[in-house]
Amino acid sequence: MDGTASSPGGSTGSTDAISAEVLKQYLHLPAKEVAKRLGLCLTSLKKVCRQHGMSRWPYRKLKSIERKLESLESAKHTDAAG
């Protein structure tokens, strides 16, 4: 076998069956938690992400944007009150 086809052994979960739509449901969670819920190891989750064109799991970036939005909303309300 040349290693390009799916071979028995390795991870127990199938990474081929995980669609981008399934991944979208979990973007609000850390990658470790998603891997656990999908029954994959973190490395397998990263492989699935790369297959769908995602170079990184977006959780931390999304949380950063949410914090910035909250900060701006807070500043907006402070300015309006004063």
N, C-alpha and C positions, 0 to 999 in steps of 0.2 A: 504494500500500500504506500502511496506517495505522500500521505499526510494532508492532501487537499480535501478529501471527502470526510464527512462526519464519521468518526471512528468510535467504536464502543469504548467505554472507559472515560476517564476524565470526570467532568461534572455530571451530576445526575439530572439536572434540569436542562430542558431544551431551550437554547437561546434563539433558535430559528423561529419559534412560535410567538415570540414577543414582538408585537407591532409598535410602531411609533404612537399609535392611539393609546395603547396600554401604558406606555411610558409617560404620556402627557398627564395621566391621572395621578401620577406620583411626583410631579415636579416640585410640589410644596414640601417634600420630605428630603432628608439627607440621603445620600447614596447608600450608605450602610443599611439604613432602615428599609429602603426600597429593595435592595438585594435580598434582605432577610424575608420580606413579604413575598417576593417572587420565587423564593427557594433557590437563589443563586448565590455564588460567592461574589464579592465585590469585583474581582477581575472579570468574571463573566458578564456582569452588568455593564462594565466599561466596554467590553467587546460589543455587546448589543448596541450601546450608544454610538460607538464608532460606525457600526453597520448602518445606522440611521442618520449619519452625518453630524452627530453631536460629539465635539471634541472634548467637552467637559460636562459634568453634571451641573445644571444651572441653579441648584438650590441656594448656594451662597450668594450668587449674583442677584437672584430674585430678592433674597432677604435684605441685601444692601440697598437695593432700589426702594423696597418697602420702607426701610428706615429713613431714607432720604425724603420720601414723600411725607411720612409722618412728621419729620422735622419741619418741612416746608409748610405743612398744614398748621402745625403748632405756631410757627412764626407768623403765618397769615392771620391767625386768630388773635395773637398777641398784638399785632399791628392794628388790627381793626378795633380792638378794645381800647387802645391807648391813643 
